[in-house]
Amino acid sequence: DPYEPGGDAVYMFARGAAEWPTLVPTGGTFSVKAHVWDNTDLSNSLTACTRVKDAICDRLRDADRPKPPRPEFAHEADVPLLLSVYRDHAVLYRDMSGVSLHKRGYRDAMHKASL
């Protein structure tokens, strides 16, 4: 249930966590991935993701911005986010690393391991 008690705390945290109208470009996309464990009221990562997305969209609407479109794939979002909630302490990260190196062609040719 996205409206369980712990969801409200996550919503308020995410709403004030950053200056979302500046961070999310107009017409840009964002995605949220969550890791939730050992909390008092929040036990579901889907609830956490939903409430963070609600908070960001509401903050953008308050700034007279339209709701951003959903990215086709989460890793292709303009602003990928990771929420970690552990023992009632939340941290929201912006993923700046992008797609894994092996998927970006970091090594053109595979070679025999040195061991």
The first five atom37 places (N, CA, C, CB, O) and aatype in JSON, in Angstrom:
{
  "aatype": [3, 14, 18, 6, 14, 7, 7, 3, 0, 19, 18, 12, 13, 0, 1, 7, 0, 0, 6, 17, 14, 16, 10, 19, 14, 16, 7, 7, 16, 13, 15, 19, 11, 0, 8, 19, 17, 3, 2, 16, 3, 10, 15, 2, 15, 10, 16, 0, 4, 16, 1, 19, 11, 3, 0, 9, 4, 3, 1, 10, 1, 3, 0, 3, 1, 14, 11, 14, 14, 1, 14, 6, 13, 0, 8, 6, 0, 3, 19, 14, 10, 10, 10, 15, 19, 18, 1, 3, 8, 0, 19, 10, 18, 1, 3, 12, 15, 7, 19, 15, 10, 8, 11, 1, 7, 18, 1, 3, 0, 12, 8, 11, 0, 15, 10],
  "atom_mask": [
    [1, 1, 1, 1, 1],
    [1, 1, 1, 1, 1],
    [1, 1, 1, 1, 1],
    [1, 1, 1, 1, 1],
    [1, 1, 1, 1, 1],
    [1, 1, 1, 0, 1],
    [1, 1, 1, 0, 1],
    [1, 1, 1, 1, 1],
    [1, 1, 1, 1, 1],
    [1, 1, 1, 1, 1],
    [1, 1, 1, 1, 1],
    [1, 1, 1, 1, 1],
    [1, 1, 1, 1, 1],
    [1, 1, 1, 1, 1],
    [1, 1, 1, 1, 1],
    [1, 1, 1, 0, 1],
    [1, 1, 1, 1, 1],
    [1, 1, 1, 1, 1],
    [1, 1, 1, 1, 1],
    [1, 1, 1, 1, 1],
    [1, 1, 1, 1, 1],
    [1, 1, 1, 1, 1],
    [1, 1, 1, 1, 1],
    [1, 1, 1, 1, 1],
    [1, 1, 1, 1, 1],
    [1, 1, 1, 1, 1],
    [1, 1, 1, 0, 1],
    [1, 1, 1, 0, 1],
    [1, 1, 1, 1, 1],
    [1, 1, 1, 1, 1],
    [1, 1, 1, 1, 1],
    [1, 1, 1, 1, 1],
    [1, 1, 1, 1, 1],
    [1, 1, 1, 1, 1],
    [1, 1, 1, 1, 1],
    [1, 1, 1, 1, 1],
    [1, 1, 1, 1, 1],
    [1, 1, 1, 1, 1],
    [1, 1, 1, 1, 1],
    [1, 1, 1, 1, 1],
    [1, 1, 1, 1, 1],
    [1, 1, 1, 1, 1],
    [1, 1, 1, 1, 1],
    [1, 1, 1, 1, 1],
    [1, 1, 1, 1, 1],
    [1, 1, 1, 1, 1],
    [1, 1, 1, 1, 1],
    [1, 1, 1, 1, 1],
    [1, 1, 1, 1, 1],
    [1, 1, 1, 1, 1],
    [1, 1, 1, 1, 1],
    [1, 1, 1, 1, 1],
    [1, 1, 1, 1, 1],
    [1, 1, 1, 1, 1],
    [1, 1, 1, 1, 1],
    [1, 1, 1, 1, 1],
    [1, 1, 1, 1, 1],
    [1, 1, 1, 1, 1],
    [1, 1, 1, 1, 1],
    [1, 1, 1, 1, 1],
    [1, 1, 1, 1, 1],
    [1, 1, 1, 1, 1],
    [1, 1, 1, 1, 1],
    [1, 1, 1, 1, 1],
    [1, 1, 1, 1, 1],
    [1, 1, 1, 1, 1],
    [1, 1, 1, 1, 1],
    [1, 1, 1, 1, 1],
    [1, 1, 1, 1, 1],
    [1, 1, 1, 1, 1],
    [1, 1, 1, 1, 1],
    [1, 1, 1, 1, 1],
    [1, 1, 1, 1, 1],
    [1, 1, 1, 1, 1],
    [1, 1, 1, 1, 1],
    [1, 1, 1, 1, 1],
    [1, 1, 1, 1, 1],
    [1, 1, 1, 1, 1],
    [1, 1, 1, 1, 1],
    [1, 1, 1, 1, 1],
    [1, 1, 1, 1, 1],
    [1, 1, 1, 1, 1],
    [1, 1, 1, 1, 1],
    [1, 1, 1, 1, 1],
    [1, 1, 1, 1, 1],
    [1, 1, 1, 1, 1],
    [1, 1, 1, 1, 1],
    [1, 1, 1, 1, 1],
    [1, 1, 1, 1, 1],
    [1, 1, 1, 1, 1],
    [1, 1, 1, 1, 1],
    [1, 1, 1, 1, 1],
    [1, 1, 1, 1, 1],
    [1, 1, 1, 1, 1],
    [1, 1, 1, 1, 1],
    [1, 1, 1, 1, 1],
    [1, 1, 1, 1, 1],
    [1, 1, 1, 0, 1],
    [1, 1, 1, 1, 1],
    [1, 1, 1, 1, 1],
    [1, 1, 1, 1, 1],
    [1, 1, 1, 1, 1],
    [1, 1, 1, 1, 1],
    [1, 1, 1, 1, 1],
    [1, 1, 1, 0, 1],
    [1, 1, 1, 1, 1],
    [1, 1, 1, 1, 1],
    [1, 1, 1, 1, 1],
    [1, 1, 1, 1, 1],
    [1, 1, 1, 1, 1],
    [1, 1, 1, 1, 1],
    [1, 1, 1, 1, 1],
    [1, 1, 1, 1, 1],
    [1, 1, 1, 1, 1],
    [1, 1, 1, 1, 1]
  ],
  "atom_positions": [
    [[0.84, -1.19, 0.0], [0.0, 0.0, 0.0], [0.88, 1.24, 0.0], [-0.96, 0.0, 1.22], [1.64, 1.44, 0.95]],
    [[0.81, 2.09, -1.03], [1.66, 3.27, -1.08], [1.33, 4.32, -0.02], [1.55, 3.9, -2.43], [2.07, 5.29, 0.14]],
    [[0.25, 4.14, 0.71], [-0.11, 5.15, 1.71], [0.01, 4.61, 3.14], [-1.51, 5.65, 1.48], [-0.68, 5.09, 4.04]],
    [[0.87, 3.62, 3.34], [1.1, 3.13, 4.7], [1.84, 4.21, 5.48], [1.92, 1.79, 4.69], [2.43, 5.11, 4.87]],
    [[1.84, 4.17, 6.82], [2.38, 5.26, 7.64], [3.81, 5.68, 7.3], [2.32, 4.86, 9.07], [4.1, 6.87, 7.28]],
    [[4.69, 4.73, 7.05], [6.07, 5.08, 6.73], [6.21, 5.82, 5.42], [0.0, 0.0, 0.0], [7.18, 6.53, 5.19]],
    [[5.22, 5.64, 4.54], [5.25, 6.31, 3.25], [5.17, 7.81, 3.37], [0.0, 0.0, 0.0], [5.77, 8.53, 2.57]],
    [[4.44, 8.31, 4.36], [4.33, 9.76, 4.55], [5.67, 10.37, 4.94], [3.29, 10.08, 5.62], [6.01, 11.46, 4.48]],
    [[6.41, 9.69, 5.77], [7.72, 10.2, 6.18], [8.68, 10.23, 4.98], [8.31, 9.34, 7.32], [9.46, 11.17, 4.82]],
    [[8.63, 9.19, 4.16], [9.48, 9.15, 2.96], [9.08, 10.27, 2.01], [9.37, 7.77, 2.25], [9.94, 10.91, 1.41]],
    [[7.78, 10.5, 1.86], [7.28, 11.57, 1.0], [7.83, 12.93, 1.45], [5.74, 11.59, 0.99], [8.36, 13.69, 0.64]],
    [[7.7, 13.24, 2.72], [8.16, 14.53, 3.24], [9.69, 14.66, 3.1], [7.74, 14.7, 4.71], [10.2, 15.74, 2.79]],
    [[10.39, 13.58, 3.34], [11.85, 13.59, 3.19], [12.24, 13.9, 1.74], [12.46, 12.24, 3.63], [13.07, 14.77, 1.49]],
    [[11.64, 13.18, 0.8], [12.01, 13.33, -0.61], [11.59, 14.69, -1.16], [11.38, 12.22, -1.44], [12.29, 15.26, -1.99]],
    [[10.47, 15.2, -0.7], [9.98, 16.49, -1.2], [10.97, 17.61, -0.91], [8.62, 16.83, -0.58], [11.15, 18.51, -1.72]],
    [[11.61, 17.55, 0.25], [12.56, 18.59, 0.61], [14.02, 18.22, 0.43], [0.0, 0.0, 0.0], [14.9, 18.99, 0.81]],
    [[14.28, 17.05, -0.16], [15.66, 16.56, -0.26], [16.5, 17.34, -1.26], [15.65, 15.11, -0.65], [17.72, 17.42, -1.1]],
    [[15.89, 17.92, -2.26], [16.65, 18.65, -3.29], [15.75, 19.71, -3.92], [17.21, 17.68, -4.37], [14.54, 19.72, -3.7]],
    [[16.34, 20.56, -4.69], [15.59, 21.56, -5.45], [15.21, 20.89, -6.78], [16.43, 22.89, -5.68], [15.88, 21.08, -7.79]],
    [[14.12, 20.12, -6.75], [13.75, 19.27, -7.87], [13.51, 20.02, -9.18], [12.54, 18.51, -7.53], [13.91, 19.51, -10.23]],
    [[12.89, 21.19, -9.17], [12.7, 21.9, -10.45], [14.02, 22.26, -11.13], [11.89, 23.16, -10.22], [14.08, 22.37, -12.36]],
    [[15.07, 22.44, -10.36], [16.38, 22.73, -10.93], [17.08, 21.44, -11.37], [17.25, 23.5, -9.93], [17.76, 21.42, -12.39]],
    [[16.92, 20.4, -10.59], [17.62, 19.14, -10.84], [17.05, 18.35, -12.0], [17.59, 18.3, -9.6], [17.8, 17.79, -12.8]],
    [[15.72, 18.28, -12.11], [15.08, 17.54, -13.2], [14.8, 18.51, -14.34], [13.75, 16.84, -12.7], [14.0, 19.43, -14.18]],
    [[15.46, 18.32, -15.5], [15.26, 19.26, -16.61], [13.84, 19.19, -17.16], [16.27, 18.98, -17.73], [13.19, 18.15, -17.08]],
    [[13.37, 20.28, -17.71], [12.04, 20.3, -18.34], [12.03, 19.29, -19.47], [11.68, 21.73, -18.85], [12.89, 19.32, -20.35]],
    [[11.04, 18.41, -19.45], [10.97, 17.35, -20.45], [11.87, 16.17, -20.13], [0.0, 0.0, 0.0], [11.86, 15.18, -20.85]],
    [[12.66, 16.28, -19.06], [13.56, 15.2, -18.67], [12.83, 14.14, -17.87], [0.0, 0.0, 0.0], [11.67, 14.3, -17.5]],
    [[13.52, 13.06, -17.61], [12.93, 11.94, -16.88], [13.74, 11.65, -15.62], [12.86, 10.69, -17.78], [14.9, 12.04, -15.51]],
    [[13.11, 10.95, -14.69], [13.81, 10.47, -13.5], [13.28, 9.1, -13.15], [13.63, 11.45, -12.31], [12.16, 8.74, -13.51]],
    [[14.1, 8.33, -12.45], [13.68, 7.02, -11.98], [14.14, 6.86, -10.54], [14.24, 5.88, -12.88], [15.09, 7.51, -10.11]],
    [[13.46, 6.0, -9.81], [13.8, 5.76, -8.4], [13.89, 4.26, -8.17], [12.74, 6.41, -7.45], [12.99, 3.5, -8.53]],
    [[14.98, 3.86, -7.57], [15.16, 2.47, -7.12], [15.35, 2.55, -5.62], [16.4, 1.75, -7.84], [16.05, 3.44, -5.13]],
    [[14.75, 1.64, -4.86], [14.81, 1.72, -3.41], [15.28, 0.42, -2.78], [13.45, 2.09, -2.86], [15.0, -0.68, -3.27]],
    [[16.0, 0.57, -1.69], [16.4, -0.54, -0.82], [15.86, -0.21, 0.56], [17.97, -0.77, -0.81], [16.25, 0.8, 1.15]],
    [[14.98, -1.04, 1.07], [14.32, -0.79, 2.35], [14.48, -2.02, 3.23], [12.81, -0.45, 2.16], [14.13, -3.13, 2.83]],
    [[15.0, -1.81, 4.45], [15.1, -2.93, 5.38], [15.22, -2.45, 6.82], [16.29, -3.81, 5.03], [15.78, -1.39, 7.1]],
    [[14.67, -3.26, 7.72], [14.74, -3.08, 9.17], [14.21, -1.71, 9.63], [16.16, -3.24, 9.64], [14.9, -0.97, 10.33]],
    [[12.97, -1.39, 9.23], [12.34, -0.12, 9.6], [11.12, -0.35, 10.47], [11.96, 0.68, 8.36], [10.56, -1.45, 10.49]],
    [[10.72, 0.68, 11.18], [9.57, 0.59, 12.07], [8.27, 0.51, 11.29], [9.53, 1.78, 13.01], [7.48, -0.42, 11.5]],
    [[8.01, 1.46, 10.39], [6.73, 1.54, 9.69], [6.8, 1.17, 8.22], [6.19, 2.92, 9.81], [5.77, 0.87, 7.61]],
    [[7.96, 1.19, 7.64], [8.09, 0.98, 6.2], [8.75, -0.37, 5.93], [8.92, 2.13, 5.55], [9.85, -0.63, 6.42]],
    [[8.07, -1.22, 5.16], [8.62, -2.55, 4.92], [8.66, -2.91, 3.44], [7.82, -3.58, 5.68], [9.02, -4.03, 3.09]],
    [[8.28, -1.98, 2.58], [8.12, -2.3, 1.17], [8.87, -1.28, 0.31], [6.64, -2.34, 0.8], [8.63, -0.08, 0.41]],
    [[9.76, -1.76, -0.54], [10.52, -0.84, -1.4], [9.64, -0.21, -2.48], [11.69, -1.58, -2.06], [9.91, 0.9, -2.92]],
    [[8.58, -0.91, -2.89], [7.67, -0.33, -3.87], [6.95, 0.89, -3.29], [6.64, -1.38, -4.33], [6.76, 1.89, -3.98]],
    [[6.56, 0.8, -2.04], [5.95, 1.95, -1.36], [6.91, 3.13, -1.34], [5.52, 1.58, 0.07], [6.53, 4.26, -1.63]],
    [[8.15, 2.86, -0.98], [9.15, 3.93, -0.92], [9.34, 4.57, -2.28], [10.49, 3.38, -0.39], [9.38, 5.8, -2.38]],
    [[9.47, 3.77, -3.34], [9.63, 4.31, -4.69], [8.44, 5.17, -5.09], [9.81, 3.16, -5.71], [8.61, 6.28, -5.61]],
    [[7.25, 4.67, -4.85], [6.03, 5.39, -5.21], [5.95, 6.73, -4.5], [4.8, 4.55, -4.9], [5.6, 7.74, -5.11]],
    [[6.25, 6.74, -3.21], [6.15, 7.99, -2.44], [7.23, 9.01, -2.84], [6.27, 7.7, -0.95], [6.96, 10.21, -2.84]],
    [[8.42, 8.55, -3.2], [9.46, 9.46, -3.68], [9.04, 10.06, -5.01], [10.83, 8.73, -3.81], [9.19, 11.26, -5.23]],
    [[8.52, 9.23, -5.9], [8.06, 9.73, -7.2], [6.92, 10.74, -7.02], [7.6, 8.56, -8.1], [6.89, 11.77, -7.68]],
    [[5.99, 10.44, -6.11], [4.9, 11.37, -5.82], [5.44, 12.7, -5.33], [3.95, 10.79, -4.78], [4.99, 13.76, -5.77]],
    [[6.41, 12.66, -4.42], [6.96, 13.88, -3.85], [7.66, 14.73, -4.91], [7.94, 13.55, -2.73], [7.49, 15.95, -4.94]],
    [[8.43, 14.09, -5.78], [9.14, 14.84, -6.81], [8.15, 15.44, -7.81], [10.15, 13.93, -7.54], [8.28, 16.6, -8.19]],
    [[7.16, 14.66, -8.23], [6.16, 15.18, -9.18], [5.35, 16.31, -8.56], [5.22, 14.06, -9.62], [5.07, 17.3, -9.24]],
    [[4.98, 16.19, -7.3], [4.24, 17.27, -6.63], [5.08, 18.53, -6.53], [3.8, 16.84, -5.23], [4.58, 19.64, -6.72]],
    [[6.36, 18.37, -6.25], [7.26, 19.53, -6.16], [7.41, 20.2, -7.52], [8.64, 19.1, -5.62], [7.48, 21.43, -7.6]],
    [[7.47, 19.41, -8.57], [7.55, 19.98, -9.92], [6.25, 20.69, -10.3], [7.86, 18.89, -10.95], [6.28, 21.76, -10.92]],
    [[5.12, 20.11, -9.93], [3.83, 20.77, -10.2], [3.71, 22.08, -9.44], [2.67, 19.84, -9.84], [3.13, 23.03, -9.95]],
    [[4.24, 22.13, -8.21], [4.22, 23.38, -7.45], [5.01, 24.48, -8.15], [4.79, 23.14, -6.05], [4.72, 25.67, -7.97]],
    [[5.99, 24.08, -8.94], [6.8, 25.05, -9.69], [6.24, 25.27, -11.1], [8.27, 24.56, -9.77], [6.94, 25.76, -11.99]],
    [[4.96, 24.9, -11.31], [4.27, 25.04, -12.6], [4.97, 24.3, -13.72], [4.17, 26.5, -12.96], [5.04, 24.78, -14.85]],
    [[5.47, 23.12, -13.4], [6.1, 22.27, -14.4], [5.22, 21.05, -14.62], [7.54, 21.84, -13.97], [4.58, 20.58, -13.68]],
    [[5.16, 20.53, -15.84], [4.36, 19.32, -16.07], [5.01, 18.1, -15.45], [4.15, 19.1, -17.57], [6.21, 18.08, -15.17]],
    [[4.21, 17.09, -15.25], [4.73, 15.83, -14.73], [5.67, 15.23, -15.78], [3.57, 14.82, -14.38], [5.31, 15.14, -16.95]],
    [[6.88, 14.83, -15.38], [7.82, 14.27, -16.35], [7.34, 12.93, -16.9], [9.2, 14.1, -15.72], [6.65, 12.19, -16.2]],
    [[7.71, 12.63, -18.14], [7.33, 11.32, -18.67], [8.14, 10.21, -18.01], [7.52, 11.28, -20.2], [9.21, 10.46, -17.46]],
    [[7.63, 8.99, -18.08], [8.37, 7.85, -17.54], [9.46, 7.47, -18.53], [7.42, 6.64, -17.27], [9.22, 7.45, -19.73]],
    [[10.65, 7.16, -18.03], [11.68, 6.66, -18.96], [11.31, 5.27, -19.44], [13.08, 6.66, -18.28], [10.67, 4.5, -18.72]],
    [[11.72, 4.95, -20.66], [11.41, 3.61, -21.18], [12.08, 2.54, -20.33], [11.87, 3.48, -22.65], [11.49, 1.51, -20.01]],
    [[13.34, 2.81, -19.95], [14.08, 1.92, -19.06], [14.65, 2.77, -17.94], [15.22, 1.16, -19.82], [15.09, 3.89, -18.18]],
    [[14.63, 2.25, -16.72], [15.07, 3.02, -15.55], [16.5, 3.51, -15.69], [14.95, 2.18, -14.29], [16.81, 4.62, -15.26]],
    [[17.38, 2.71, -16.29], [18.78, 3.13, -16.41], [18.99, 4.21, -17.46], [19.64, 1.93, -16.74], [20.08, 4.77, -17.56]],
    [[17.95, 4.51, -18.25], [18.05, 5.56, -19.27], [17.5, 6.9, -18.79], [17.32, 5.13, -20.53], [17.45, 7.85, -19.56]],
    [[17.1, 6.99, -17.54], [16.53, 8.23, -17.01], [17.6, 9.32, -16.96], [15.94, 7.99, -15.62], [18.78, 9.04, -16.76]],
    [[17.16, 10.56, -17.13], [18.08, 11.7, -17.03], [18.59, 11.88, -15.61], [17.39, 12.98, -17.5], [19.73, 12.28, -15.39]],
    [[17.74, 11.57, -14.64], [18.1, 11.69, -13.23], [17.75, 10.38, -12.52], [17.37, 12.91, -12.55], [16.67, 10.27, -11.94]],
    [[18.65, 9.39, -12.55], [18.39, 8.15, -11.82], [18.7, 8.34, -10.33], [19.23, 6.99, -12.41], [19.74, 8.87, -9.97]],
    [[17.79, 7.89, -9.49], [17.93, 8.07, -8.04], [17.89, 6.72, -7.34], [16.8, 8.99, -7.49], [17.27, 5.77, -7.8]],
    [[18.58, 6.65, -6.21], [18.57, 5.46, -5.36], [18.22, 5.9, -3.94], [19.96, 4.73, -5.4], [18.89, 6.75, -3.36]],
    [[17.18, 5.3, -3.39], [16.77, 5.59, -2.03], [17.15, 4.4, -1.15], [15.24, 5.87, -1.94], [16.83, 3.26, -1.47]],
    [[17.84, 4.68, -0.07], [18.19, 3.66, 0.9], [17.55, 4.03, 2.23], [19.75, 3.51, 1.04], [17.8, 5.11, 2.77]],
    [[16.73, 3.13, 2.76], [16.08, 3.37, 4.05], [16.43, 2.2, 4.96], [14.52, 3.53, 3.9], [16.0, 1.07, 4.73]],
    [[17.22, 2.49, 5.98], [17.69, 1.46, 6.91], [17.51, 1.95, 8.33], [19.17, 1.09, 6.63], [18.02, 3.01, 8.7]],
    [[16.79, 1.18, 9.11], [16.51, 1.52, 10.51], [15.99, 2.95, 10.67], [17.77, 1.34, 11.35], [16.5, 3.73, 11.48]],
    [[14.98, 3.27, 9.87], [14.29, 4.56, 9.92], [15.19, 5.74, 9.56], [13.7, 4.78, 11.29], [14.9, 6.87, 9.94]],
    [[16.25, 5.5, 8.84], [17.13, 6.57, 8.36], [17.19, 6.49, 6.84], [18.57, 6.46, 9.0], [17.59, 5.46, 6.29]],
    [[16.79, 7.56, 6.18], [16.74, 7.56, 4.72], [17.87, 8.4, 4.13], [15.39, 8.1, 4.24], [18.24, 9.45, 4.65]],
    [[18.41, 7.89, 3.02], [19.42, 8.61, 2.25], [19.02, 8.49, 0.79], [20.88, 8.04, 2.51], [18.7, 7.4, 0.31]],
    [[19.04, 9.62, 0.08], [18.68, 9.63, -1.34], [19.91, 10.0, -2.14], [17.5, 10.62, -1.62], [20.51, 11.06, -1.94]],
    [[20.29, 9.12, -3.06], [21.48, 9.32, -3.88], [21.09, 9.57, -5.32], [22.42, 8.11, -3.78], [20.06, 9.07, -5.79]],
    [[21.89, 10.34, -6.02], [21.76, 10.46, -7.47], [22.84, 9.61, -8.1], [21.85, 11.96, -7.93], [24.03, 9.78, -7.8]],
    [[22.45, 8.7, -8.97], [23.39, 7.8, -9.63], [24.07, 8.55, -10.76], [22.68, 6.51, -10.16], [23.45, 8.86, -11.77]],
    [[25.34, 8.85, -10.57], [26.1, 9.59, -11.57], [26.96, 8.67, -12.45], [26.99, 10.62, -10.89], [27.6, 9.14, -13.39]],
    [[26.96, 7.38, -12.17], [27.86, 6.47, -12.87], [27.34, 6.02, -14.22], [28.13, 5.28, -12.02], [28.13, 5.7, -15.11]],
    [[26.04, 5.98, -14.4], [25.48, 5.54, -15.67], [25.47, 4.03, -15.82], [0.0, 0.0, 0.0], [25.51, 3.3, -14.83]],
    [[25.43, 3.58, -17.04], [25.38, 2.16, -17.36], [26.73, 1.52, -17.05], [24.99, 1.93, -18.86], [27.76, 2.2, -17.11]],
    [[26.73, 0.25, -16.72], [27.96, -0.48, -16.41], [28.98, -0.35, -17.54], [27.65, -1.96, -16.15], [28.63, -0.26, -18.71]],
    [[30.26, -0.34, -17.15], [31.32, -0.19, -18.14], [31.29, -1.27, -19.21], [32.67, -0.2, -17.45], [31.51, -0.98, -20.39]],
    [[31.03, -2.51, -18.83], [31.03, -3.58, -19.83], [29.92, -3.41, -20.86], [30.89, -4.92, -19.14], [30.01, -3.94, -21.97]],
    [[28.87, -2.69, -20.5], [27.79, -2.44, -21.45], [28.07, -1.23, -22.32], [26.49, -2.24, -20.71], [27.41, -1.03, -23.34]],
    [[29.05, -0.41, -21.94], [29.42, 0.77, -22.71], [30.61, 0.51, -23.62], [29.72, 1.92, -21.79], [31.09, 1.44, -24.27]],
    [[31.09, -0.72, -23.67], [32.21, -1.03, -24.55], [33.55, -0.63, -23.97], [0.0, 0.0, 0.0], [34.45, -0.22, -24.71]],
    [[33.69, -0.75, -22.65], [34.95, -0.38, -22.0], [36.1, -1.21, -22.55], [34.86, -0.56, -20.49], [37.18, -0.67, -22.8]],
    [[35.88, -2.49, -22.74], [36.9, -3.35, -23.34], [36.41, -3.8, -24.7], [37.21, -4.58, -22.42], [35.36, -4.43, -24.83]],
    [[37.17, -3.48, -25.71], [36.78, -3.86, -27.06], [36.96, -5.36, -27.29], [37.59, -3.07, -28.09], [36.16, -6.0, -27.96]],
    [[38.03, -5.9, -26.71], [38.31, -7.33, -26.89], [38.58, -7.97, -25.54], [39.52, -7.55, -27.83], [39.24, -7.38, -24.68]],
    [[38.09, -9.15, -25.35], [38.33, -9.87, -24.12], [39.69, -10.58, -24.25], [37.17, -10.89, -23.81], [40.07, -11.0, -25.34]],
    [[40.41, -10.69, -23.16], [41.7, -11.35, -23.18], [41.78, -12.35, -22.03], [42.84, -10.32, -23.08], [40.96, -12.35, -21.11]],
    [[42.77, -13.2, -22.11], [42.95, -14.22, -21.1], [43.34, -13.58, -19.77], [44.01, -15.25, -21.55], [44.17, -12.67, -19.75]],
    [[42.76, -14.03, -18.69], [43.08, -13.48, -17.36], [44.52, -13.82, -16.99], [42.1, -14.03, -16.29], [45.05, -14.85, -17.41]],
    [[45.14, -12.96, -16.22], [46.55, -13.12, -15.87], [46.78, -14.27, -14.9], [47.08, -11.85, -15.27], [47.91, -14.76, -14.79]],
    [[45.76, -14.71, -14.2], [45.96, -15.81, -13.25], [45.86, -17.08, -13.96], [44.98, -15.77, -12.11], [45.99, -18.14, -13.35]]
  ]
}
